[in-house]
């Protein structure tokens, strides 16, 4: 980025967004106030107001070069969707005018029959509606005005991820305000905020295009480990390579244009792995922005001759990618309800909200695990590169001490704030944090927020935050019920905090989550360990979970059942695609390469024999080894292909998903092990795929 561009960053930021500044400039005062009231208080938007907003929005978009508009929504595919319509309308004389009405702004009608519905709709029932979310600003992308919307069926069920997220935000807003009122605070709105840290891999595009497994599945289905992986720990926070630096600079610029608060960028642990972290935003906006971020990561990479991989585990043997969901609760006045202050043991309001989160995570630990369940994320969780599949909470030394003192009825004297002394005289002294961080914890308190670390890199952050918001809303509801009926607030509050700590301290763990001893301890504590996606999804329709979402109006029973079916089917489809891709690569690429090498060795042995050479032990040993592995490869390929046929015929979705995991996925791993061994034997000139070393170290 040039120095001129750097000076214009404030002007660049949000330049493609119909944000508050633009609205103030483009809208009449009364319309602006009505729209702001809708955004801040959730009031209904009248059509006459929508018409004025639409006209101003169209005028602004056309000035920016837009010719079309689209309702931009997030169906259950995990990616975004858009149907583009131009602004043109015909007039007499064969001419056109550019128009955009309030009705077109507020509601759209895409065909809903081809999106996942989990049985809510029959295939022939096509009508669905997109409805404008005025709390998330419209923006321009690729010459089109994009209007963030929710997506529902003709019969009213949510077919997307945004609608339940907005409902969950309403739920926690309602219950948090009840609790705050007990502390004498009458706030207009309580919001949850999120800052999702995004990990990803960048590789050379030519190498990517030579790997069918990366193209079809997002991950390498075979590939031997290179001589150098991440052992030297020299990639993490290392100097950016020129090609990567140029890519990141343009990515920042494109994100800033869309008002996305891209803040931090750096190399991650694995070779070719990187991270982007934004400043936090209101949860639904953060979800929108993260979807845009993932889209732009791929698009900008392509312009630089690169490929962006967002799969949780693109390469075996090195760290995969996750997404850390930094979550907090704040009032519209800017008060962070999870800020402990300098004396957390004396901050009753903070302690109540803290134990509410602790209880919520403990009560709904299975739902928390479900919210991050996917075929890709199963490769990471519990693999000593990401948190284990067991949900637990890290609080740190200070807060742990506070809660233990409350639970045990003992005095708490606080943790002394001290200056850190590094040892070199020239270095400044600085205040030392009262506790260390724990990167192995699934759900860690990090000062004034919780970091939910179990998310996979491709996941929409909507679902984890739906679960988190709703679970915390339920506990706050219980707390409000109890405290509102108390005759004396302070003693009741103290008793409630103590009781909650005693009943839910089992979920708190500050140690090493990678240690096998923790898994044994977690089992003793009664914590669940749902290792695979099918195993986790089986808990979604439990009586407790269904009751939770129904009570707070986040999901209906039908909507939950549909998501259960969608997630199971998606899991099975992913494993099936991976299995078919691996079968195809082995059959069409690897087997011919192995046969070609066997022929080379056999011909060499024949030539040596004709020349009367007495010693050919090296060639003979190689031929025997390659031939033996080739035979084993063929046998395992047959096993995989038979398993694909068998499992694809299972009709019950839960049974099929488990069979894909236990039979097809297992057969894939056995086949891969042989192929990876052959890769180390077959000459590079014959091996048909770019190796891990060539892929991971190709970008300069």
N, C-alpha and C positions, 0 to 999 in steps of 0.2 A: 504494500500500500504506500503510495507516495506521501510526501510531507503535506502536499496540498490537501489530499484526501483526509489525512489525519486531522488537519485543522477544521475540516468540515464534518466531523463525526456527529456533533450535536445536531447539525442541520440534516445529516443523512439519516439519523435515527428516527424511525417511525415515518419516514417520508412516503411509504406506501401503505400507510394505515389511516383509516378514517377514525382518528382518535379524538380525545377530548378537545384538544387545541383546534382541530379542523372543525369539529362540531360547533364550537363556540363561534368560529369565524363564519361558517356557512349557514347556520340555522337561526331563525328568528328567536328572540330571547324566550318567549313563552314556550315554543316548541323544544328548545334546548332544555329548559327547566323540566318539562314533562318527561322528556327522554331520560334525563339524569335521575329523576324520581323513580322511573321504572328500573333503571340500572341499580341504584343504591338501595331501594326498598322493595323491589320485586313487584311493583304495582302493574296493573294491566295497561298496555299501550293502546290507545284509541287509533282507529283507522285514519282519521284526519291528520293526526300527528305523524303516523307512519307514511302517509303520502308526501308530506313536506320533507321528512327525513330521506325518503327514497329519491325525490327530485334532487336534493342537495348531494346525496351520495353519488347519483349518476353524473351530475355536473362535475364533481370532483374527480371521479374515476375517468371520465372522458378527457379531462385536462391532463391526466396522467398517462393517457394513451390507451386506456381500456376500451374494448369494443364489445365485450360480453360480460355477463354476470353468471354466477353459479351459487347454488346453495351447497356449501361445503360441509359435509357431515362425516360421522365416524361409525359406520355399520359394524357388525360383529365379525368382519373379516380381519380386524386388527390394523387395517390401513384406512386412509380417508377415501371419500368418494365425491365426485362432482359431475354434474351435467350442465353443459354450457349453453346459454341462450344469448343471442345478440340483443343489443338495445334497439335495433331497428324496428319500426312499425311503418306500414305502407300508408301513403296519403294519395289524394287525387293527382292525376297527371303522371303516374308512374314514378313518383318520388317517395322518399322515406324521411321519417323524423326519428330522432333518438328519444326513446321513452323508457321510463322505469317507474312502476306504480307502487304504492304502499302495499297492495295485495301481493305483488310479486316479491317484495322485500320480506314480508311477514311469512308467507306460506308458499311452498313449492310442492310438486307432486311427481316425484320420480317413481319409476316402476319398482315395486318392492318385492316382486316375485323371485328375482334372481339373487337376492341377498340372503344370508343365513337367517332362519327364523326359528329353528329348533322345533318345528311342528306347530308354531302359532298360526301360520297361514298355509293353506294349500297352494300348490304351484300355480294354479289358475287364478288365484286371488291376488291381483297385481297391485291394487291401489295402496299407496303409502304417502305419508306427508312429511315434509321437512318444515320446521318451524324456527324462525329466527331467534337466536340467543343474543339479546341486546347487551348482555354483560361482557361479551367478547367482541372486540372491535372487528369490523370488516377490514379487508386488506386487498391489495392487488398483487396477483401472481400470474406471470406469463400473459399479461395483457387482459386478464379477467378479474372483475370485481368478485371477490370471494366473501360470502356471507356465512359466518359460522352458524350452524343450525343443529337442532335436535331432529331425530328421525323416528317416526312411529308408524304403526300399522293403521289400516282403515278402522280397526276395532279398538284402537287406543293403546295397544301394548307397545312398550319401548322396543325398538329394533336396533338400538345403538348403544354406545357407551356413555354419551353425553347426558342423556335424559336421566338415568339413575344417578349419575354424578351430581347433577344439579339438585335432584331430590335429596341426596345424602347431605349436601351442603345446607339445604333448608332444614333438615332434621337436626343437625348439630347446632345450627343457628338458634333454633327454637329452644332446645334444651339448655344450651349454654347461657342464653339470656335469662332463663329461669333461675339458674344457679347464681349468676352475677347479681340479679335483683336481691337475693338474700344478703349480699354484701353491700347493698345500698347503691348499686350501679344500674342505671336505666339506660342501656345502650341501644342504638338503632339496629345494629347488625353485628353478628360475630361471624368471622370468615376463617376458613382454613387456608393456609398458604403452603406452597410446595416449590422446591427448587430441585429438579431432577438432574443429577450428574449422569452424563451419557458417555459410556465407553464404546469404542468401535475399532475396527482394523482398517488400515489403508494398504492396498497392494497394487502392483502394476496391472493395468487393464489387460494387456496382452496375455499375461499369465492367467488372469481370471478367465478370459475367453477360451483358454485351452483346458479348462477344468469343468467338464459337464456337471460334476457334483456341486461345485460352487454356484453355477448358473441355476440349476434346478432346485437345490435344497439350501443354499446359503452356507453350507459347511463341507469340509473335505471328508468324504466317506472312506478314503484310504490314503495312506501316506506315511512313510517311515519318518521317524524323528531325525532332524538334522544333527550334525555333530555339535552345533552350538544352538542352544535354546535361550532360556532366561537365567541360566546358572550364574552368570557373572553379575547379574543385577545392574547392568550398565545401560539399560534402555530407559529405566524409570527416571523421569525428570531430566533426561539427557537433552543436549542441544538438538534443536529441530533440524532435520535435514532440509536442504533448500527447497526440494519439491514439496515436502510436507508443509513447510512454512508458507509457501506461496498458496497452497490449497487452503490452509487455515485462515490466512489473511482474507481471501475472497469469501470464504464461508462466513467469517465474522461480518463482513460488509453486507452480505445478502441477508443475514439474520437481523442485523441492526436495522436495515431498511424496513423489515416487517415488525419492528418494535420488540424483537426478542432480545432479552437482556443477557446475551452471551458474554461471559465474564472471564472465565479461566480456561486455558488450553495447555495441554502438556502431554509428553510421552507417558504411556502407562507401563506396566511391568513387562508384558510380553513383547517380543520384537514385532514391529509393525502395528502395535496397539497404541491407542491415544484416548484422550478424554476431553470432553467439553462440559463445562459447568456454567449454568446461568444463575443470575440473581433470582430469588424466589418471587413468585407471582400468586395471585388468587388461584385456587386449585383448578377451576375449569379453564382458565386462561393458560395456566401452566401445562395442562393436558393438551390444549390446542397447539401451543407453541412447541411442545415436544414432538408432536406428530409432524409439524412443519420442519422442525430441526432435522428429524431423520430423513425426510424427503429431500431437503436441501443438501444434506451430507452426501447423498448418493448423486444428486444432480451436479453439484460442484465438482465432485471427484471425477466424474465422467469428462468434464471440460478440461481437466488437467491430465488426462490419460491415465487415470487411476480408477480403482474400484473400491467402494466403501462396503465393508462387511459388518452387518449389525447382528448376525447370528450370535447366540450365546456361546457357542463352542465351534468356531470355524476350524480350529486346528487341535488335534489331540496332542497331549504332552506338554502344552503350555497353557497359561491362564486364559480363560474365556472372558466374555464381557458381560457386565451387569449394568444396573442403573440404580443409583442411590437416591431414594425418595426422601428428601429433607422436608419434614412435615411439622407444622405448628398451627396454633390457634391464636387469632388476634381479634380485637374489637375494631369497629370502623373508625374509632378514635386513635388507633395505632398502638393500643396496649397489647403486648405479647403475653398471653395468659400462661405461657410456659417459661417465662423469664423468672428465675428464682430470686433475682436480686442479690445483694451482698450477704444477706442473712436468710437463707432459705428456710431454716428451722423456725423462723419467726413469721414467715409469709404464709398465712393460713390459706389464702385464696390459691396461691401457687400449689401448695401441698394437696389441696382438694382436687385440682385439675390433674396434677401428677398422678395421684393414686387412681383417678378415674381412668386414665390411659392404661395404667398397669393392670387394673381389673379388666378393662376391655380386651386387652391383648391376651390375658390369661383365659378369660371366659370364651373368647372366640379365636383361639390359636389355630384351630383347624381352618376357619374361614380365612385367616391371614395367610396360611400356607396355600390354600386354594387360589387366592388372588394372584399368586405368582407362579402357578403351575402351568407348565408347557413342556412340550417335547424337548425343545432346546434347552430350557432351564434345568431339566433333569440331569443334564451333563455336568452342571456346575454345583448344585446344592449338595453339600457334604463331601465335596471333592478336594478339600484343603486349598481352595482358591476362592471360595465364597462361603458365606455362612452355612451351617448345617441345615438340614430340613427341619430340625427341631427349633421351634420358635421360643426365644427367650429375650430378656431385656437387660441391657447394660446400663447402669446408672452412674457408675464411678464411685470413688471412695467417699467423697463428701456427701452426696445424696444417700448413698447406702448407709452411711453413718447416721444421718438424720432420721431415716425411716426406721432403722434398728433401734435407735434411742426412743422413738415414739412407741414402737411396738413393745419394747421391753420396759417402758416406763422409767427410763434412766435419763439423767441430764445429758444434754449435748452442748459441748463447749465450743463447737465450731472448729474449722480448720484454719490454722494460721496462714495468712497470705504472706508469702516470702518472695524475695527477689531471687531470680536465677543467676548464679555466678558461673560463667562458662570457663573462666580460668585465665584467659588472656586479658591483660590490663586494658588494651585498647578497645575491647568490646563492651558495649553498654550493658548495664544490668536491666532486667525487665521483670515485671510481675509474673510469677510462675502460676500456671493453672493449678487448681486444687485437685485435679485428677487427670490421669492419662486417658487416651482414647483406646478403643478396642475394635480393631478392624474385623475380628471374627464374629462379632455379635450380629444377629439378624435385625435387632431393633435397639439402637443405641441412643442414649441421651447425649447430646453434643452441645450443651451450654444453654440453649434456649429453644431447642427443637429436638425432635426425634428423627433419626436417620434409619429408615426402613431399607435394609441393605440386600434383601433377598430377590429383588426384581431382576428379571432377565433383561438384556439390552434391547430386545425387539418389542417388549410388552408395551401396550398403552398404559400410561400411569393412571388411567381412569379407574380401572377395576380395583387395584390395591387401595386407592383413596376412597372409593365407594365403601369398601369393607371397613376401613379404618374410621371414616367419618361416622358410619352408622353404628358401629360397635361402641364408639365413645359417646355418641348421642344417647344410646340406650343406657349406659352407666350414669351419665349425667341426669337422665330422666329418673332413674332409681334414686340417685342422691337428692334430687330436687323434691321428689315425693316424700322422702324421709325427713328432710330438713324443713320443708314447708309446714309439716304437721308437728314439728317439735315445739314444746312450750318455751324452751330456753335454747337459743341458737348456738351459742359458743360451746357449751358442754356437749351438745348433740353433734356439732361439727367435729370436735376433738375425738369423741367416741367413734364417729363414723370413719375418720381417717385411720385411727388405730385398728379398728376392726378390719378395714379393707387391707391394710398392710399384712396383718396376721393371716388373713385368708388367701392372699395372693402373692406372698413373698416367694413362693416356689418358682415363679416365672423369672425372678431376678437372678442373673448369673453374670459375674464380672470376670470370669476366668477365660481360658483358652477354648473357644468353641471348636477348634480343630482336633482337640484331644479326645481319643476314644473313651477315656474315663468320663468325660462329660456326657457322652451318650448313655453310658451306664447310669450315671447319676440322674440324668433327665428322666430315664425310665422309672427310677425309684421315686422321683417326685411326681410321677403321673403325667408327665408332659408327652404329647403325641409326637411321633416321628413318622411322618407320611413321606416316604422316600420317593415315590413316583407319582406322576400326574394322575393315572387311573385310580391309584390308592387315595389320593387327596380328593379328587372329584366325587368319590363315593360318599363323602361327608357333606356335600353341598346341600342336599335335600333333607338333612336331618331336621327333626322337629324343632330344635332350638334355633337353627339358622333360618328356617322358613318363618318362624314366629317373629324373629328379629326384623327381617326386612318387610314383612307385612305390617307390623306395628307402626313402623316409621314411614310407610308409604314409599319405600325405595324400590322394591320389586313386588309385583303380585306373584301369587303361586305359579301362574302360567309363565310369567317371565323368568322365574327361577328355573322351572323345568326346561324351558327352551334353552337357557344358557348351559344347563347341564348337558343337554343333548348336543348343542353346538360345540362345546369344548371337547367332549368325548369324540365326536366325529372328526373334529379338526386334528386331534391327536392321532387318530387312526390314519387319517389321510396323509399326514406328514410322514409317519413311519412307512406307509405304503409307497409314497413317492420316493423316499430315500432308498427303500429296498429295491424298487424297480430300477432306479438310477444306478445303484451299485451293481445289480445284476447285469445291466446293459454295459457298464464300463468294463466289468470283468470279462464278459463274453466277447465284446467287440474290440477291446483295446488290450487288456492284460493277457488274456489267453494267447492271442496271436503273437504278442511280444515274447512270451515264454517259449512258445513253439519255435519261433525264429531263433532264439538263443540255443535251444536244444539242438536245432538243425546245425547251427554254427559249430557247436561243440562236437556233434557227431561227425560232421564233415572233417573237422580238424583231426579227430581220432583216426578216421579212415585214411586221411592223407599221411599222417605219421606212420600208420601201419604199413602203407604201401612203400614208404621211404625206408622202412626197416627200423624205425626208431624203437628202441627197447623200453623207453620210459614215457608214459603218458598219464602218470598218476594224478597230476593236478586236474587235467581235463576230465579224466574219468570220474574223480571225486565230485567235480562241479556238475558234470552231467547227471550223475546219480542223485545229487542233492536237488538240482533244479527239476529233474524228472519226478522225483518223489513229491516235492512241493507242488508241482504242476498237477499231479494226480490228486493230491489232497485238495487243491484248489477246485478242481472239477467236481469232486465229491461234495464239498461244502457248498458249491454253487447250486448243485441239485437240491441239497437240503433247503437252501434259502428259497429257491423257486417253488418247491413243494409247499413250504410254509406260507408263502404269499398266497398261493391258490387256496389253501385250506382256510386261512384266517379271513381272507376277503369274503368268504361265503358265510361267515357267522352273522346272523341277523341282529342279535341283541347287542346294542351299542357298548354297554359296559363290558360284557364278555369279550367282545371283539377288541376293545382297547387293551384289555389285559393280555389277550392273546398276542396282539402286536408287540407288546412289551416283552412278554415271556418267551415267545417263539420266534417272531420275525426279527426283532431287534437283537436277540441273542444270536441268531444265525448270522446276522450281518457282522457282528463283532468277531465271530469265529472265522468267517470268510476274510474279513479285513486282516486279521492277524497273519494269515498265510500270504496274502498279497503284499503286506508290508515287508515280510521276510524276503519275498522274491524281489522286491524293489532294490534291496541291498545286494542282490546277486546279479541281476540282469544289467548289462552295460547301459550306460546313460544314453548312448546313441539309439538303443532299441526301446528304452522305456518311453511309453507314449505320453506321459503326463509330466508337467512341471513338478519338481520335487518341492518339499517344504522349504529347503534351503533356497531354492530359486525363487519361490514365492515371497518368503518372509524378508529376504535381503535384497530384493530387486529395486526398491525405490531409493533414489539417491538424494 
